[in-house]
Amino acid sequence: MVANMSQNWAICIGIDRYDNLQPLQYAKRDAEALRDFFQNEAIFDKVYYFAEDAPPVPTDYGEPMRSTPSGGTLRRFLRVRFEQSFLKPSDNLWFFFAGH
């Protein structure tokens, strides 16, 4: 009998700069620190990171997606990533947002 192995996934978003709001100092840093923890210490299966200067987000197929944490980019990512079921009932999805 094979044990059911759950997977751990995370989405980390950090936004320091806004067009019409006072900038923040530590939101991006906090999201980056949590991303590093999920990847390097908790050994999550997949961590998606969105910030102003984050590298493109890899996709299962096709070109990587932009990682700029704008409403349009995040809506597109969520639509594409969740278009087809990939999480099992035993999986965990962590969502971290730092910003206004």
C-alpha positions as CSV (number, residue, x, y, z in Angstrom):
1,M,0.0,0.0,0.0
2,V,1.4,3.4,-1.0
3,A,1.0,6.3,1.5
4,N,-0.9,9.3,0.3
5,M,1.8,12.0,0.2
6,S,0.4,15.5,0.6
7,Q,2.1,18.4,-1.1
8,N,2.7,21.9,0.2
9,W,2.3,24.9,-2.1
10,A,2.7,28.7,-1.4
11,I,2.0,32.0,-3.0
12,C,4.0,34.9,-1.5
13,I,3.3,38.5,-2.5
14,G,5.2,41.6,-1.3
15,I,4.4,45.1,-2.5
16,D,6.3,48.1,-1.2
17,R,5.5,50.7,-3.9
18,Y,2.0,52.0,-4.8
19,D,0.9,54.7,-7.2
20,N,-1.5,56.5,-4.8
21,L,-0.5,55.3,-1.4
22,Q,2.5,55.9,0.9
23,P,5.2,53.4,0.1
24,L,6.0,50.6,2.6
25,Q,9.5,49.6,3.7
26,Y,9.3,45.9,4.6
27,A,6.5,44.2,2.7
28,K,8.7,42.9,-0.1
29,R,11.4,41.8,2.4
30,D,8.8,39.9,4.5
31,A,7.4,38.1,1.5
32,E,10.9,37.3,0.3
33,A,11.9,35.9,3.7
34,L,8.8,33.7,3.9
35,R,9.5,32.5,0.3
36,D,13.0,31.6,1.3
37,F,11.8,29.7,4.4
38,F,9.1,27.8,2.4
39,Q,11.7,26.8,-0.2
40,N,14.8,26.2,1.9
41,E,13.7,25.1,5.3
42,A,10.1,23.8,5.0
43,I,11.0,22.3,1.6
44,F,7.6,23.1,0.0
45,D,6.9,21.5,-3.4
46,K,6.2,24.8,-5.1
47,V,6.5,28.4,-4.1
48,Y,5.2,31.2,-6.3
49,Y,6.7,34.7,-5.5
50,F,5.4,38.0,-6.7
51,A,7.3,41.3,-6.1
52,E,8.6,44.3,-8.1
53,D,11.9,42.7,-9.1
54,A,11.0,39.0,-8.7
55,P,12.1,36.6,-11.5
56,P,9.4,35.4,-13.9
57,V,7.0,32.7,-12.5
58,P,7.5,29.4,-14.2
59,T,4.5,27.7,-15.6
60,D,3.7,24.1,-16.3
61,Y,3.8,24.8,-20.0
62,G,4.7,27.8,-22.2
63,E,6.5,30.9,-21.3
64,P,7.0,32.0,-17.7
65,M,4.6,34.6,-16.4
66,R,5.5,38.1,-15.3
67,S,5.8,38.4,-11.5
68,T,4.9,42.1,-11.1
69,P,2.4,42.1,-8.2
70,S,-0.3,44.0,-10.1
71,G,-4.0,43.2,-10.0
72,G,-4.0,42.1,-13.6
73,T,-0.9,39.9,-13.3
74,L,-2.2,38.2,-10.1
75,R,-5.7,37.6,-11.6
76,R,-4.1,36.0,-14.7
77,F,-1.8,33.8,-12.6
78,L,-4.7,32.6,-10.4
79,R,-6.9,31.9,-13.4
80,V,-4.1,30.0,-15.3
81,R,-2.8,28.1,-12.2
82,F,-6.3,27.1,-10.9
83,E,-7.9,26.6,-14.3
84,Q,-7.4,22.8,-13.9
85,S,-7.5,21.1,-10.6
86,F,-4.0,20.3,-9.2
87,L,-4.5,20.2,-5.5
88,K,-5.5,17.0,-3.7
89,P,-7.7,17.1,-0.6
90,S,-4.6,16.4,1.5
91,D,-2.5,19.2,0.0
92,N,-1.8,22.5,1.7
93,L,-1.9,25.9,0.0
94,W,-0.4,28.8,1.9
95,F,-1.1,32.4,0.8
96,F,1.0,35.3,2.2
97,F,0.4,38.9,1.3
98,A,2.4,41.8,2.6
99,G,1.3,45.3,1.5
100,H,-1.6,47.8,1.7
